[in-house]
Amino acid sequence: MKATFVVGLQYGDEGKGKIVDLLAEKHDVIVRGNGGSNAGHTIVLKGGKTLALHQIPSGITYGGKQNIIGNGCFFDPVKLAEEIKNVTENGVNVSPKNLAISKAAHIVLPVHKAKDALREGGVGAQGSTKAGIAFVASDKYLREGIRAEAALNKSEKELYKIAHDGLVELGEAKPQAAVQATEFALETLKLSEYIVDTVELIHQQINSGKEILVEGAQAFGLDINHGKYPFTTSSDTTVAGLLSGTGLNYKQIGKVIGVAKAIPSKVGGGNFVTAIGDKKIAEQTRGEKGRVDSEFGATTGRPRGVGYLDLVALKRAVEVNGVDEIALTKLDCLIRHGKTTKIAVAYKLDGQEIESPPTSNEELAKCQPVYRAFSTWKENDSAEAEEYLEFIEKYLKIPITMIGTGPGRNDLFIRTRT
Ligand code: GDP
């Protein structure tokens, strides 16, 4: 058996949740292999209810699926407990029967979040979600981290001490540190029955013929190695990163589906070559705050920067991930640009046209997009829509097999060739 991989190709928020949600129905096991509570998927359930998922894989809304938080994820027990409560209150059953957490996933401690909040409040702010991810990742690479297996071999007192000492060392007052440490220790222990060797579990499942879906969090533009460093996340968001973060091997890669949205958006610092300069068009593109598909962060509520489709950046994401096919979401939102929209087909750097994106932020800051204009349309099956889609396919040399036509679960059009 082979696994299907779904990865974001831009800056996150491409609508991966919806694509994974759709694919989950046909898979038995849904695995996350990177990121933590800093990721956010919004799923629109039957009946229009929305559900924000952060650490829990999107397969949870279907009964009878095995969901796995893999070894490459950062596990925040306090936030996960909140998420389980919220999901359960929305009528979705969560138990160790349908959710497993890797023993090797690194635990987000209260001190990691406190450090993140401190940095975001000061001069070094990077626009993070304050979920503590950069700090838990640093401890991991310093080889000083605590992994989920601590819930199985440490007592409440020991867990409390780890959390409390960290906070006090940072300068947190003892009573506040005590409250946070108590919550941390209790929630971590409560989740201990979910914690297993997920690499063993994944291989057992794939070897017994189960269909595996690997759900990438964040996206290529935020990848620690390939993104616009330091305006990145701390995870490997590529297919290679997901292999390592799940324990699957390269021979088990079936299909790689890259998700991109027709109206790319970006939060946090760093260059955004195709950002929409016109304030009015940018506002229109962002949509009305509060609408499920408007461009405001699912986790933070921050307004996102919005831009035109950038094929130069997308091509690199396709190459590095080995993407087989594209799911292009929010095609219905292109009309927000007005009568025409644009696609960047090259960048101009120091008077030269280039089709390969520079890796340095200094060079990127100097890049001007070279656009090709397209008419927008009202009907998704119009000739204008087809021209737009075929142009992208030709440029990227891979097919667009799914297009998003609205926020709901069923607002998805499967493209078949004639
Ligand atoms: P993710 O992190 O990549 O899963 O993306 P988010 O969940 O943050 O953002 C996706 C949002 O866009 C959700 O509210 C979806 O319901 C919505 N969405 C996804 N695909 C489409 C689409 O094709 N059209 C519209 N209008 N909204 C979409």
Residues whose N, C-alpha, C, O or C-beta is under 5 A from the ligand:
A	BS01	GDP	G12 D13 E14 G15 K16 G17 K18 G40 H41 T42 V292 D293 A298 T329 K330 L331 D332 G404 T405 G406 P407 G408 D411
